[in-house]
């Protein structure tokens, strides 16, 4: 489930990057690369787990699937948090700079 969730996140973020590619204002490329990296990591994990378990790999217990789903959602959430912090630091639209200027 972790692989499936991270691949879906990677595909969605890649589509967003491709749609907004010329401007790159929202840094969807960074988000996309994070999710593709996670997908590659889970693919390698799945290959080694399959080599270890064999056919049992395709019949996981319900508790294992729930734990994997939770881990996949946590990975997607962490990727979004890192992406948002990156956006806040770079402030591509100048919104944070304007908000801080108003307070003074």
Protein Blocks (a to p, Z undefined) as FASTA:
>chain_A
ZZmmmmmmmmmmmmmmmmmmmnomnommmmmmmmmmmmmmmmmmmmmmmmmnommlmmcc
fklmmmmmmmmmmmmmmmmmmmmmmmmmnomnommmmmmmmmZZ
